[in-house]
Amino acid sequence: MRCPPLLLTLVLALATYTAATIEEKDYWMNLGRSHLEHVLSKQPNTNLAKNVILFVGDGMGLATVTAARIFKGQQQGMEGAEKGSLVWETFPDVGLVKTYNVDKQVPDSAGTGTAIFTGVKTNMGVVGVDARVPKGKCDATQVKKASLDSIMQWAQASGKLTGFVTTTRVTHATPSSTYARSPHREWECNAKIPIGATNCVKDIARQLIEDEPGRNLRVIFGGGLSPMGVANYTGPDEEVCKRTDGRNLADEWVRDKESAGVRATFVRNNGELARVTPGEHDAVMGLFATNHMEYDAERDQGPEGSPSLLNMTTTAMRLLQKGPNGFLLMVEGGLIDQAHHQNYARLALMETVGMEATVQAVLEMTSREDTLVIVTADHSHTMTMNGYPARGNDILGMAHNSTKKQLFETLTYANGPGHYDHLNNATDRSSVYLDPSQMANRSDIHYRHFAPIGIKSETHGGEDIAVYAIGPFSHLFNGVHEQNYIAHAISCAGQFGPNADMCKSTKSAASGFGSKAHPIAIMLIFTFVRITLL
């Protein structure tokens, strides 16, 4: 893989940085000029996106990206880690995305996932249906009218292989938005559907194996053995479905594939996943936990343990790359969100850095000429980076109020369970909250950062998130967009679905100026023509 020019510029700049470097006028003038030269040299890639890979960092807002960038650099011993970059920050095209749901200022993952994957914004809590369906209200006629097709269905209709990888349950809000239609995101198995709605809609797990586009997916990797009826979840999370109909949907999925002449297998751990090969398997379902998968820092890496996001994704890539017409793959770093909900800032950053390693691996396995890689989030969280910490300060460490000299953490949440961990319950207390710098477990991955408002699960944030793109038609993602636009841009770049012809005409127009035409030259030509006609 060729090193992107911006990445090379940043690497060279960082290589010369030391703690003793004085970042004076010449440093910043040279850095600014180098970046400008890079921007001016960019040429739109108008090739067909034969392959599309969409990464969704669940809950990966801009504060998370910034903090993860610094965290990664500090973990590597980099001087000036604030200047570092996550790999997607070197992509040539970047935009902002408005994440609100039709009915909510601050969204959930079902509404945002539906927007990303179907091109239609909808209500909070519903999956794959438009805003005519309120959350939890099931009218069979209305659900049918409001049902949406996803990018998976569009891609399958054009002959592409499709699949998804997630670290959450495969029936959870984000992955289910690629294949299901349901008035409630939690109707993951039959036991969750209210009695009055059982004849209205199938549970989400059944839709995955019985209906299009779910039944046509070639790769399904994640957690969720319990809603799929393979093994019941026995932990404390009451939201996890346990099937009561006695069905093992994983076995049914394998039988369905084999009856159609597709070589399919079901795997449950590292050892079984390692035996999957493109030469012997056409379709693979891997379920590696009864609930969500474990955080990467805690998973068993042995043969009986669970794979990393990187391992699942590279395996999925090898399977899907067999398709002569290309493929569409969705990859979700779902545990970023789970960590934030518990105010586990360190774990959220670790999961983000783990997703970055996965993006890097995908770039090395593909070509920029025919593969569009997109990295985005579905929403943000309430974590903020605040105070006035010095350069080089531990991103997980203390900031302080320069007026009162009161210690507080650089990374702080607006709300969440961390509030209770920081309360000072001493009878002779001089402060409502404990001094965070004196808390013994601050280096523990389950240490909760401070939140001034105490609730069981921290909420999402409502500000815009970023989208980063590289490859054919990546320039479509520049600007500020409604979240549903992402699906439309993918449809255009990959030339499948409702906008399949729009990028064909764009390519023809661009070719009229020659494939090497500089954007500034094209702008000058249009300006000259306009003046001439006046």
N, C-alpha and C positions, 0 to 999 in steps of 0.2 A: 504494500500500500504506500502511495506517495504521501509524504508529509505535507499537510495543507500549509500554504504560505504563511498564514497568520500564526499557526502553531509554531512554525520554524522561527518566526520573528520573536515570539514570546519566549521560546526556549533559549534563544541566543541572548535575549535581554536578561533573563533570569540567571543564565550561566555566569554573567559578569557581575551579578549582585552579591555583595558581601555585607556583613554588618557594618563595616567601615565605610561603605560607599556613601558619598554625599550626593543626594539626589537634587542637584542644583540645576540651573537653567539648561545647560547643554544636554544633560541626561533626558529631561522631559521633552525638549525640542526634537532630539533625535528619535526618541520613542514615538512621538506624535507623527513625525514625518514618515517613519517606517510604516506605521499603521495606515496613514493616508495613501501611501503608495500601494499598499495591499488592496485597499478598498477600490482604488482607481483601476487596478488590474483585473478585477473580477469580471468574468464573462458568464452570462446566463447559460446554464446547461439545459438545452431543450431536447435532450434525448428522451426516448420512451423509458419510463421507470418500470422495467420488467419486473423488478422485485421492490417491495415496499416493506420496511421494518419500522414499526411504530413503538417507541418506548414510552411508557407512562409511569412516571415516578409519583405514586399515589401520595398526595399531600406535600409534594416537593415544591413549595413556594420559593420565592426569590431569596428570602432570608435563609432558608435551608440550603439553597445552592451556594450562597455566599459563605455561610458557615462551614459547609462541607469542603469547599475549595480551600479555606484556611486550615481546617482540620487535617485534610489530606497532606498539605504541605508541611504542617508542623509534625505530623506523624513520621514523615520522611526526613525530618531534620532540615528542611529547606529554610534558608534565611530569606526573609521577605515573603513569607507565605501568602500574604495578602495579594501579592501580584501573580500568584499561581493561577492555573486554569483547570477546570474539569474538561474532559475531552470535548464535550458538546459545546463548551464555550468558545472553542476554536472553529466551530462550523461557520460557513460564510454567511448564512442567512438566519436572522433572529427576529422574532416578533413578540407581541404581547397578546394575551387572550383574556377576554371577559368571561368569567366563570359563573355568573349568577344563573339560577334556575328560573323558569317561567314564573314560579310563585314564591321564590325566596331570594333575598339579597345575598345570603351566604349559602352555598350549595352543598349537596351531598354527592357521593360518588356515583349513585345510580343516575341522577339527572345529568351530571357532567359526562359520565360514560356514554349515556345515550346520545348526547350532543356530539361527542367526539366521533363515535362510530356509526351514527346514522345520518348525521347532517341536520338533525332537528332537535332544538331545545325542548325541554319538557319539565314536568313538575318534579319536585324533590320526592325521592323514594320509589319512583316507578321506573321500570326497565323496558326499553324497546317499544314504548307507546308514546303518542304525543300528548299534549296538555289537555285533551278532551277527557282523559282518564285521571280522576283524582286518586291519590294514594289510598290503597286499601278498598276502593270501591270497584266491585267486579260485575260488570254487565257484559255478557258474552258478545252481544251485537256491537256494543260500543268499543270493546277491546279489539274486535276484529277490524272495525273501521279505522281505529287509531294505530294499528300495528305498523311497525316500520321495518324496512329492510336495512341491513347493516353493510359496512364495507366488506365483511366476510362473504355475504351473499353476492354482492356485486363482483367480487374477485372470482368466486367460484363459477359464476355464470360466464366469465371470460376464459375459463379453463385453467386458472391458477390454483395451486395448492395453498391451503390455508391452515393456520394453527395459532395457538396462543400459549404463553408461558406466564405463570403468576406465582407469587409466594403466598398468596391468600388461598382460600378455598376456590376451587374452579367454578363454584356457583355463586361466589360473592359478587358484589355490585359491579365492579369494573369489568371483570371477565364476562359476566353474564350479559352485560350490555352489548357484547359482540354477537350474541346468538339468541337471546330470549326475549319474550314479550310478556310482561307481568305487571299487574297493578300494584304489586308490593315486592320490594327487593328481598324481603325476608322469607318469601314463600319458596324456599330453596328445596324443600322436600314435602312429601304429601302431608306430614303431620302438622305443618305450619299453615296450611290453607284452611280458612274457616269453613265450617260445614256448609254454609250457604253459598260458597264459591267453588265447591269441588267440581261442579259441572260447567264452570265458567272458563277455567284455565288450567293447564297442566302445571305441576310444580316445575321449578327451574331446572332441576337435575334431569327430569324426564325430557324436557325440551332439548337439553344438550344432546341426548342420545337418540331421540325419536324424530325431531323436526329439523327442517332446514333453517339456517345453515349449520347448526350444531352437529348433526349426524354426519356431515360431509367433511368436518375438520380432520386433518391428518395428524395433528399434534395437539394433545391436551395435557399440559403439565402443571401441577400445583398441589394444593392440599385438598381436603374435603372428602375423605373416605366415608365419613358419617352420612352426609346427605345423599351420597351415591349408593348407600346401602351395603358397603363393603365391610365396614367395622363401625360400631357405635362409639361416639365420643363420650368420655366419662369425666371430663374436666369440669371446671366451675362455670364455663361460659354458657349461659342459658340460651344464647341466640343460635347455637348450633343445632341444626336439624338432625333428628334421628328417625329414619324411615320406619313406618309401622305396617308397610304392605308386604314385607318379606322379600322385596326385589333386590337383586344385586345388579345395579345398572352397569357396572364395569364389565361384568361377564356378558350381559346382554349386548353391550357395545361391540365387544370382540366378536361375538357370534354374528352380529349384523354385518360386520365388515367381511368376515370370512365367507359368508353366504353370497357376498357380492364379488368375490374373487380378490379381495384386498387382504394382503398379508398383515395381520394386526396382532398386537400383543399388549398386555397390561403389566406394568411394573410398579414396584412399591418401595424400592430402596436403591442405594448407590450401586450395589453389586448387580442388580437386575438391569439398571439403566446402562451400565457399562457394557452389557452384552447386546445392546441394541445397535444394529448396523443397517445402513441404507440398502445394502445388498440383500438382506434377509427380511426387512420390515418396510412396509409401506405406510402404516398408520400405528401410532403408539399413544396409549393413555398412561400417564404416570401420576399416581396419587400417593403422596409421600407423607401425609399426616392426616389424622382424623379431622382436625380443625384446620386453622391456618398452619403454614409451615413454621419451623423454628427460625429465630433470628440467626443470621449466619455465624455470629460469634458463639452461639450456643449449640449448634447442630452437631450431631455425631457424624464425623467425616469418614467413618469406617464403612465396610460393605453393607452393614445392616442399617446404616444411617441414611440421612436425606441429602440430596444434592444441593449445590449452590445454585443461585440464579444463573451464574455464568455457565455452569455445567449443563443445566437444563436447556439453556438457550443455544449453546453450540451444538448440542445433540439435535435440537429441533431444526437448526439451520441445515445440518447435514442431511436430514430427512427431506426437508422441503426443497433443497437445491436440486433434487432429482427432477423436478417438474419442468418440462420443456417450455412451458409458457410462463414460467416465473412463479413467484409466490408472494403471499402476504402473511406477515407474522406480527402479532402483538405481544409485547413483553411488558409485564407490570412488576415494578418494584413495590409490592404492596405493603411491605412491613415498615416502610418509612412512615406511613400513615399510622399504623398500629403503635409504633413507638411514640409518636407525637401525642396521640390520645392519652398516653400514660405519663406525659412530660419527661420521657426518657430521651433527652436531647442527644446524649452520646450515642445511643443505639440508632437514633434517626440519622445521624451523620455517618455512622458506620455503614448502614444500609444504603445510603446514597452513594458513598464511595464504592461499595460493592456493585451497585448498578453501573457506575462509571466504568469499572473494569469489564463489565459485560458489554457495554457499548464499544469499548476499545477492541474487544475480541471480535465483535461483529464487523467492525470496520476492516479488520485484518482479513476477514473471510470473504469480503465482497469487493466489488469494483465501484468507484464513483461514477463510472460511465453508464451503468444500467441499474443501479440500486439506490433508491431514495431512503435515507435514514432520518427519522424524525424523533426528537426527544422533547417531551412536554410533561406537564403535570395535569391532574384533573382539578385540583384546587390547592389552596395553601392551608397553613395552620396559624395559630395565634402566636407562635414563637417570634420574638423580635430580638435583634442584635442592638444593644443599647449601652448607654454610658459613654465614657470617654477613655477606654482602655488604651494603653500605649501600643505602638507598633510592636508586633512580635509577642504580645500578651497571649497567654493560653486562651484559645477561643472558648474553652469550657470553664475558664477561670473567672476571676472577680473583676468587675468594673467598679467605679465608685462615683459618688456624687461629689463634685469638686467643691461644693459649698458646705455640705454637712459632713463630708468624709464618711458617709455611711456606705458600708460594703454591700454590694449586690452583684448578681451574676450578669455577665455580658449577655448570655442567652437566657431570656426570661419569657414565660408564657403569660398570656392575659388571664387564663383560667385553667382549671384542671386539678387532678388529685395531688399535685405537688404542694398545693396550699396547705394541706393537712400535715404533710411531712415536715414542714418548716414552722409549724406553730410551736411556740414556747409554752409548754404546759406546767412549768415550774411555778410553785406557789409564791415564790419571792421574785418573780420575773421582773426585769426592768424594761423588757421589750416584748411586744406581741409575738415577734418572730425570732427564731434562732439566728445566730450569726452563721451564714452559710459557709464561710471560710473555715469554721471550726467543726463542721459536720464530718464525722469520721469516714463516711462511705462515699465521698464525692467522686472517687475514681471508679466506683462500681458501675457496671453498665446499667443497673436498675436504679441508679440514683435519679430521683426526680428533681428537676429544676423548679425554681420557685414560681408560684402563680398566686396573685393576690386574691383571686376569686376561687373558692373551692367548689368543685363539682366532680362527679365520679369519673367522667371522661371528658378530656379537653375537646373543645370544638374546632371546627374548621375556620379558616379565615376567608374573607370575601374579596380581597384585592386581586388584581390581575396576576396571572402567572405567565411564564415565558414558553415559547416554542422555538426550538432550534432545528435547523434542517441542513442536510448536505446531500448532493446528488442531483439527479434530473429534476428540474423544475423546483429546486429548493427555494428559489427567489419568490415563489408564490407565498411564502410564509413571512415575508417582510411586512412590517406594519402592525396595526392594532386590529384585532379581529374578534368577532363573536366566536365562541367556542365551537359552534356547529360548522364553522367554515373549514375546520381541519379535514373533515370527511370529504367536503367538496373539492378541496385542493388535492387530496389523495386520488380522488376519482379522476381528476383532470390529468395529473402527472402519470398515473398508471394506465390511463385510457381504458377504464372500465367503469361501469355504473352510469349514473345520470349525466355526468359531465365528460364522458369519454371522448367526445369530439372537440372539445374546446381547446385543449392543448395541441391537438393536431394542427389546427388552423394557426395557432401561435407559432408553432415550429415552422410552418410554411412561410409565414410573414417574415420571421427572423432570417430564414435562409435566403431571402431576397437581397439582404445586405451582405451576405457572405457569412460563413460560420465564424470568422474572426472579427466581425464588426465590433468596434468599441462602443459601449453605451453612450459616451460623450459624443462620438462621431455621429451616431444615429440621431441624437438629440439636435445637433447642429444642422443636420440635413433637414429634419422636420421644421426647424426654425426658419431655415433659408426658404423652403418651399412656401411656408405660411406668409413670410414677408413678400415674396414674389407675387403671391396671389392677391395681396391687399391692394 
